[in-house]
C-alpha cells in the first residue's frame, strides 16, 4: 500500500485528505438528511492527498446549495478532529 499522507502544512487552518487520520470519512447533512461514509484510502486515490477537507466535503455532497448563501448546504464531517 502506498502512503499518500504528507506532513501537516504550518499555518493552514484545515486538514488535507492526506492528513486525515481515520480509516473512514463520514458526512451528515441535517438539512436534507444525507449521510454517508467513504474509505479514506479510496478518496486519496480519487482526489489526492492535497485536497482540503472543506473542498472534499463539497465534492462528496454535490449539493446544489453549496454556493447559495441564503440557503447553504449544511453537510458536515461526523468525526470532528482537533489539531
N, C-alpha and C positions, 0 to 999 in steps of 0.2 A: 504494500500500500504506500502510495506517495503521500508525504506530509506536506499539505498546502499551507500550513499555518506560518504566520510571519510574526516577527516581534512587534509589540504594540508601538504605534507611532506617538511620540510625545506631543502633547498639546492638542490632539484631535479629540473631540468631545463624544464620539460614538464608536462603538465596536465595529470592526470589519468582520466579514464572514470567516476569514482566516483566523481570527482571534476567538471565535465563538467556542467555548469550552465544552458544550454539551453535545450529545450524540444526535439530538433532535432539536429542530427549531419549531416551536409551537405558537400558533397565532389564533386570535379570537377577535370577533367584532360583535360588541353588544348591540350595535345599531341594526345590523342586518342578520345576526345570528350565525354568520360564517365562522367556522372553526376548522383548523387543520393542523397537521404535523408533517414535517419534512425531514428527511435524513440529512444531516449536515454534510456528510461526505458526498452525497448526490448533488446538493446545492453547490458545493465547492467545484465539482466537475462542470456544472452547467453555467455558473456565474462568476467563478474565480474568487480567490482569497481577498482581493482588494475591494470587493463590493461592500459598501457600508450597510449596516443593518437597517437604517431608515430607508435606503433605496431598495433593499431586498423586501422589506415589508410591503412596499407599493408594487413591486414586481409580482410578488405572490398574490396580493389582493386583486390586482387587475380591476380595481373599483372605479367606476365612472365618476365617483365623488372625490377622487384623490386630489383634484385641483380646484374643487368647489369650496371656497372659504365660508360660504353661508350655510352649507350642509356637508361638512367634510367627512371623509372616510374615518372610521374610528377603530380600525384594526390595530391591535397591539400584540406584543410578544407576551405570551403567558408567563414565561420564565424570565423575570427581570433580574438582571445581574448587576452587581455593584462593581465599580472599578476600584 
